[in-house]
């Protein structure tokens, strides 16, 4: 009886070790994906504020589409054109409240973009809630395939 209990305890300890190692590896991999996607979102935000559509374009799939706060849905080419020709003069811009949810080779990233821009009437601050859908490609790159942005009341 004592032998069985000791054998059971040993097998249970090995099981806990295997499950713990597996979960730890999965969490580490997910943490690496989260860091990479947040880095890509940082690149996107800085490039958009700098009116650098080419850099943003490298983050987007060929069939990318986005729904903007005014309800328009530009494709990748039109979105890049909008960035490049923007008359917006940013004083400051950046993301907060970002969250990443990973589902295998897909991920949903959400956040709050806050911008202060110079207008004819003075500086104006606006906030936009956004969502981006990222898909891991066969070459291991993450590309954004869809996005949405809506004016946030706070």
Secondary structure, DSSP 8 states (H G I E B T S, - for coil): -HHHHHHHHHHHHHHHHHHHHHHHHHHHHHHHHHHHHHHHHHHHHHHHHTT-HHHHHTTEEEEEEEE-TTS---BHHHHHHHHHT---EEEEEEEEEEEEEEETTEEEEEEEEEEEEEETTEEEEEEEEEEEEEEE-TTS-EEEEEEEEEE---
